[in-house]
Amino acid sequence: MSENALRQLPSVGQLLEHPEIAALAQGSARSWVTRLVQRVVDEERARLRAGGDDDRGELTRRTVAAVLLGHRRALRPAMRRVINGTGILVHTNLGRSLLPERAIAWAADAARHNLDLETDLEANRRGRRGRGVEAKLSLLTGAADALVVNNNAAALWLAVRACAGANRVVLSRGEIVAIGGSFRLDEILRETGCELVEVGTTNRTRAQDYREALRPGAVVLKVHRSNFVQQGFVEEVALRELAELCRAAGHVLIYDAGSGQLADLSGAGLAGHRTLQEDLADGPDLVTCSGDKLLGGGQAGLALGRRDLIARLRDHPLRRALRVDKTTLAALDGTLTLYLEGAHLQDVPTLAFLERTQDELERMAGELLASLADAAPAGWHGSVVPGLAQVGGGCSADATLPTRLVQWRGPREELERCHRRLRGGDPAVLVRIGQEGLAVDLRALRDDELPLVAAAVAAAWNHLSPIDGEAT
């Protein structure tokens, strides 16, 4: 590090007097622009101390450019639109299910107006939040009652806490799952204050294992293994059998169903996947699930089951900390109403993606490839090839869906630069890259996104020459 370089670094005050920055730091904006400038100066100081070295003119240009970039970023949406060409239909990192148009419209209307969210207009008194949406859930699933909270982890935590308290929760070792970046079921359960008792082995759990672990006040938990599969020498207790065991012994059974599937999706390649109606019919006392997976709505946690137990969850002091806002309820309401109306699966985007035929995928792939046929750089070759898409979102570990890919082969360095360019665009386009080349999976794309993908690929091809630092 050059001490001279540090002395040459412009101060916060000097940068605030720079004409381009001074124009931004007007009125009430001056306080946050000053903080932005301070952060840029701190970052430059750290860079210089790590070995960077520039003359004063270059340091000024760098810091001014960084402040202007930071200012532009602060004033645009914090999240960027992403077009999903990965073939993962319920992509957790991209926000899971796309909302149906009905849900979007109802959520927008709720955001725009006051609602009887917690007002009973007929009785002219305070009402219960979510009561109408929860009544629709009860009708659709056959549950005696329902409760909506902010996600399935919250629904499960609340169910265990309200029903078990500090007593033991009995869970098969083969169902202690880890999902996503940091979600580990055993850690969530211990945070409830219960005593977690693991029964059986990783691959085999029998009814007798549960019986031997039961104590007064104990709750039994069964978890759907939605993101991994056990094969070989395995054994588990079916939900119906476990429900009968718990009922006979006088213990509550909670079932974490995970994906929240309401429609029969056997015709869409998900044979063997159970609906919430089927799960509840097997007799567990409570079922929890997500609203943004195979239900096809927005993020929410649903608890369904016995009226007395749902009342216990609803009355729990921490339920308020887990509640959802009016727009979430309105979006869920819109989605559930589509099911009540018997709407076609095409009205729910996630289910429409699942239902796509090979002819439709072939048509879309052909259109995308043809739109770029004359734009491919020298050495690049495109084709439509078969592939396999995934449900994603922790919904199914073993279900794969036949799909079509538009795949390009080309020089490896250019493929990787194109991949980076696509990720850096606005909207960003996420695609697959591997030994076979760069590929766009059509399964989770809408028709109106095809021109955007074509434009993004063409733009990436036009900038294949290396750029300093690969800036985007």
N, C-alpha and C positions, 0 to 999 in steps of 0.2 A: 504493500500500500504506500502510495505517495502522500506525505503530509501536505505537499503542495496541492495535490488534487483535491484533498478535503477542503483546503482553504479556498480553492477556486469554485467550490460548489455554491450556487446561489442560495441565499437565505430565504426564509419564508417571506419576509417583508419585501425583498427584492423581486421575488416571483409575483407577489400580489400587485406589484407596480407594473409588471409586464403588460403591454397593451392588450394582448389576447386574453390574459387571465383577469385583468382588471375589468374587462367588459362582462365577465361572468360573475364577478364578486360584487354585484350591486344589490342594494337593499337588504332584504332578509336572507338572501342567498350568501351573503358575505361570510357568515359564521361557518356554514358547512363547507363552503369552498376553501376557507382557511384551513379547516381540518383536513380536507383532501390534499392541499398543498403540503401540509406538515407531514402527512403519511408518505407522499412522494419523496420528499426530502429525506425522510428517515430511511426509505428503501434505497435511495441512491447512496446515502452515507454507508449503509451496510454493504452495498455492492463494492464501493471503493475500499472499504476496510478488508474485504475478501480478496482484493487484488486488482480490482478494476482501476483504470487510469485513463482520463481524458483531459483535454485542455478545456479552458473555461467556456469557449464558444460551444463545444460539443456538449458539455454538461448542461448548459442553458437550454440548448435545443432538446436534449433528452428529457429534462425535467418538465419543460413547457409542454412537450408532446404527451408526456405521461399524464399531466394534469388535464389536458384537453380530452384525452381518451377516457380518463376516469370520470370526467364531467359528462361525457356522452353516455357512458355506461350507467351512470346514476339516474339519468333521466329517461331511460328506455325500460321496458319491462324486464324485471329481474330474471324471468325465465324465458327461454327461447323456444319457439315452436320447433318440433322435431317430427320428421316424416319417418315412419317406422317401416323400413325395408329389410328388417332382420328375420321376419318369419316367426317371431315370438308374439303371439296374439295379445296376451295379458302381460305386458312388460312392466314390471314393478318400477324399474328405474325411469320409465317414461310416464308414469301416472296410472298404470293399469287400464281399466276399461274406458273407452270413449263413451260419453253419455249419449243416450238417445235424444233426438231433436225435441221430443216432448219434455224430457227432463231439463234440457237446456232452457227451453222457453219458460217452464214453470219456475225454474231457479232465478232466471232474469226478472220475471214478474215479481217474485218474492223480494228480490234485492231492491226493486224499484218502489215498492209500496209497503205500508204497514199491514200487518196480518193479525188474525186472532191467535197468535202463537201461544200465548198463555192466558187467553181471555175466553171465558164462556159467555158468549154474547147473549144467549137466551136467558141464562140465569143471572147475568150481569155481575159476575164474580170471576175470580181468578180460576183459570183452567189448567189442565195438565199439558205440558209441552209434548208434542209428538203423538197425541192421542189418536188423531185421525189416520196417520200413517201406520201406527202400530195396529190399529183395527184392520187395516187392509192386509198387513202381514199375517195377522191371525186368520183371516178369511182364506188367503192364498195357501197357507201351509197346513191349516188344520190345528194349529197350536191354540191352546186356551187363551194365551195372552202373549204379548211381545214387547220388547224394549229396544230402542235404538240408542246406541252410543257411538263414540267417534271411530273405533275400529275394532277388529275381532280380538286383538290382544286385550283391549279394554273390556270387551264383553266377557272374555274368559276370566280375566283377573277379577272382575266384579262378581261373576257367578261363583267362583271358588271362595272369594272372601266372604260373600254374603251367606253362602250355604255351609261352609266348613269352619270359618273363623280360624281359631288356632288349633283345631283338631287336625287329624291326619287326612291327607288326600292320597288315595291309592291309585297308582299309575303303572302300566306295564313298561318295563325297561325298553322294549322295542318301539315305544311311542314317545320317547323323550326327544323331541325333534329340535332341530336348529333351522331357522328360516331367515333368509335375507342377510343383511350385513351384520346385525348384532342381536337378533332375536333368538334367545335360547329358552325353551319352555321351562326347564327346571329353574332358571333364574327368575322368570316371571312368577312362577308359583311360590318360590321362597319369599318373594316380596309381599305376598298376601299375608304372611305370618303363619301359614299352615305348616304342618309337619309332612313333608313329602316322603312317601313310602313307595319305593320301587319294588315291583313284583315280577316274577318270572325271569327270563333271560332275554338277551338281545333278540334272539330268533324264535323263542317259544314261550308263550304264556298261556296257562290253562285256567279254567274256572276255579280250581282248587287253590291256585295261587292267590286269587282275589279273596276267597273265603277266609283263608288263614290270616290275611292282613286286616280284616275288618274288626273295628273296635267301636264302641258307642260313639256316635257323632261323626264317624268317618264318612267321607264323600269319595265316590269312585269316579275317576275321570278316564274317558277314552278319547283318543286323539286320532283323527284320520291322517294316515301317513301320505300326505298329498305331494311331497316333493322328493320322495325316494321310494324304492320298491325293495321288498325282501323276497328272495327266491331260494329254492332248495329246501333244506330241512327246517321248515318254519311252521308255526302254529299260533293262532290267536283266537280269542273268544269273540264270536259274532255279537253285534250290537244287541240283537233281540235276546240272545241267551244271557248276555250280561245284564240287560234290563230286568229280565225275569229273576235273576239271582238277587239283584239289589232290591227289587220290590219285595221278594220273599223275606229278605233279611232286614228290611226297613231302613235302607240306606239310599241316599240321593245319588243318581247317576247323571253326570254332565258329559255331553258329547260335543267335542269340537269338530264340526263338520267341515270347516275350512272355507270351501269355495262358494257356498250359498246358492247352489244350482236349483232353479225353480222349474225349468223346462226339461222335457225329455230330449236329450241330445244324442240318443243312440244312432239316429240317422245321420248325424254329423260327424261320426267317427269316434264317439265317446261312449261306446257300448260298455255297460257295467258301471258307469258313473251314476251314483244315486242322487235323487232329488231330496230336498228338505222334507217334502211330504212323506217320502219313504222312510227317511231317518226318524221323523217324529212318530210315524206309525209303528216303529219297532219298540217304542216305549221308554226312551230315556226321559228323565224328568226335565232336563234343560238341554237345548241345542244352541250352540253359538256358531257364527259364521261371518264372513265378510260380505259387504255390499258391492264391492268393485271388482269381483272376480267373475265367476260364471253366472252370477245374477245379472251382471252387465250394467250396473249403476255406478254411483260415485262412492267415495270412501265412507264407510260406516261399519259399525259392528252391530250385529243383530243377535239378540237373545230371545229364544222361543221356548214355550213349554207351559208348565203348570202355573196356574194363576197365582197361587199363594207364593211360589218361589219368585216369579217375576215381580210381585209386589215387594218382596224382600229386597230384590235388587234395586227396585225403583226408590225405595225408602232409605237406601244406604247413604250415609253422609257424603261419600265420595262420588256418588252418581252425578252430582252437579258438576264436578270437575271433568267428567267424561262426556258431558252432553254435547249435542251438535247444534249448529245454528240454523236459522230459518231457511237459508238457501240450500243447505244440505238436505234438510227434511223435504223441501219442495222438489228437489231433483230426485230423491228417492221416491217421493209420492208419484211423480210423473212416470218413473220407470215401472213401479208396481201397478199403476193404472193400466199400462200397456198390457201387462199380463192378465189383469182382470178382464180387459176387453177381448182377450183371446187374440191379440195382435199377432201378426206373422213374425217369425224370428228376424226377418230383415229389418224390423223396426228397432232392434237392439243391436248396435254395431258389433259387439263382441260375438254375439250369436250368428250374425250375418257372415262374419269372417269364418266362423267354424263351418257354416253351411255351404261355402263356395264350392261350385262344381269344377271339375278339371277343365271343362270347356270354357268356363268363364275365366279361369286363371290363364289358360292358353291364349285366349283372345287378348287379355290385358298385357301379357308378356309380349305377344306379337306386336301390339301397338307401340309399346315402349321401345322395343328393339328397332322397329321400322322408323320411329321418329328420330333415332340417333344414327341411322345407317350411314349417312353421308358425313357425319361429324367426327367419327372415330379417328384418333391419331394414327400415324403410321406404326405398324407393328401390333396394333390392337385388333382383336377379333371377337365379335359378339355372337352369342347363340342362346336359344331357349333350351333349358335342360330341366329334367325332373329333380325334385328335392323333397325334403321332409321339413315341415314346420312344427313348432311346438306350441302348446297351449300357454305355458309360462305362468307366472304369478303364484307359483306353489299350488297350482290347481291339479296337476297331473304329472307324475314323473315318467310314466311309460307310454302315454298317448302321443303318437306322432301323426301328422296329417300330411297326405301327399300334396305337393305344391309345385309351382313352376318358378324357376329362377331365370332372370336375364343375367347371363354370366359373360364377363369380358376377360380375356386373357391378354396379357401384354408384358412389357418389361417390368421386372419386379419393383424396381425403384419407382417407376411411374405409377404402378398400381398403388403403392403405399402413399405416394404424394397425393394421388387422386382421393384415396380414402380419407386422408387428413383434410383435404379441401372440402369434401362433402360434409364432414363433421363440423367444419368451421363456418359453413354457410348460414344464411338466414332466409328461410328455415334451414336448419341442419338436416342432413339426410343420413340416417344410420343404415348401413348395408353390411353384408358379410364379406370377409376377406380371408382367404386361406390359400392352400397350395394350388387349388384349382383356378384361382383368380378372384376377381371382384364381382360380387353377385347381389342383385336386388331380388328379394323374395316378394312375390305379389300378394301373398295370402292376407296380410294385414294392411294393405293399401286400399284407399278409396279411389274410384275412377277419377275424381277431380284432382287427385294428387299426382297422377301420371305426368301431366305437363310440367309440374313443379320438379319432379324427379328428373325428367329429361333436361330441363333447363339447368338444374344443378350439376348434372353430369357433364353437359356441354361446357358450362363455365369452368368446371374443374379441369377438363381437357385443355381449355384455352390457357390455363396457367400451370402447365406441367413443368415448366423450367424452374429449377430450384430458386427459392427466395431466401435471403438471409434470415436464418432463424426459423424458416418455414412459418412466418407470421401469417395470420389469416384475418 
